[in-house]
Amino acid sequence: MHSLGLTEYEIRAYVALLQHGELTASQVSEVADISYSKIYEVLDSLMRKGWIMSKEGRPARYYPRSPIAALDINRVRIERELKSCENAVISELMPLYEGKGSKEKHDVWILRGEESILMKAKDLILGCENELKIAAPWMSRELLEIFLPSLAIVASRGGKIQLMLSSKCKRSIVKRLSEISEIRFRDQMFGGGIIADSKETIIILSSEETGSPSLAIWSDHISLAKVAGIYFDHLWKEAEPFKG
């Protein structure tokens, strides 16, 4: 919890609410052994960070979000803050880089292992500004929890998301994704991939044994993204629309 940005007092207050349920500020102060002069500052910070909520009244009462819900909220908050920092660094340092006369080279990376592939895929999604095209025949509940917050951020910015899934995908997963994206079904996709803003792409191959992502090719070469986009559009045109 320290690594997620919580102070010692915030951790103690949150744990106290988990253990005792709904409490007033003075009760949290007593149970968590936090001085009354600091307790409102601690509780307000926990509310801003998404760990607790409050009920109006005299006095107001505070209660905890579930750890799972709080972590989801904090994941989105941290990713937004990181993206803001990245944009600030890029806007300040890229002019210096370009002013040296250096020519940026396009990269092509080979990614191995599910963890490295998923991390790069999340980075690509969060960097998208206008349009995402995603083929995800291996979408599962675990992958949904990994990608949904990032996809929701793109949707909240007004980005268009086209998502192609296998017809075998669980309907509960499809329903959640349909709230932020247009969905179609196609069973023969020969792997998956993501194209962001027609300029960056990751092509993902699945393990024959597990069906999960095992090898991927990432590139920011616009020509490769264009070819991948043409192939995606061909599959999309013949895919079956989700009708709710």
Secondary structure, 3 states (H helix, E strand, C coil): CCCCCCCHHHHHHHHHHHHHCCEEHHHHHHHHCCCHHHHHHHHHHHHHCCCEEEECCCCCEEEECCHHHHHHHHHHHHHHHHHHHHHHHHHHHHHHHHHCCCCCCCCEEEEECHHHHHHHHHHHHHCCCCEEEEEECCCCHHHHHHHHHHHHHHHHCCCEEEEEECCCCCHHHHHHHHCCCEEEECCCCCCEEEEECCCEEEEEEECCCCCCEEEEEEECCHHHHHHHHHHHHHHHHHCEECCC
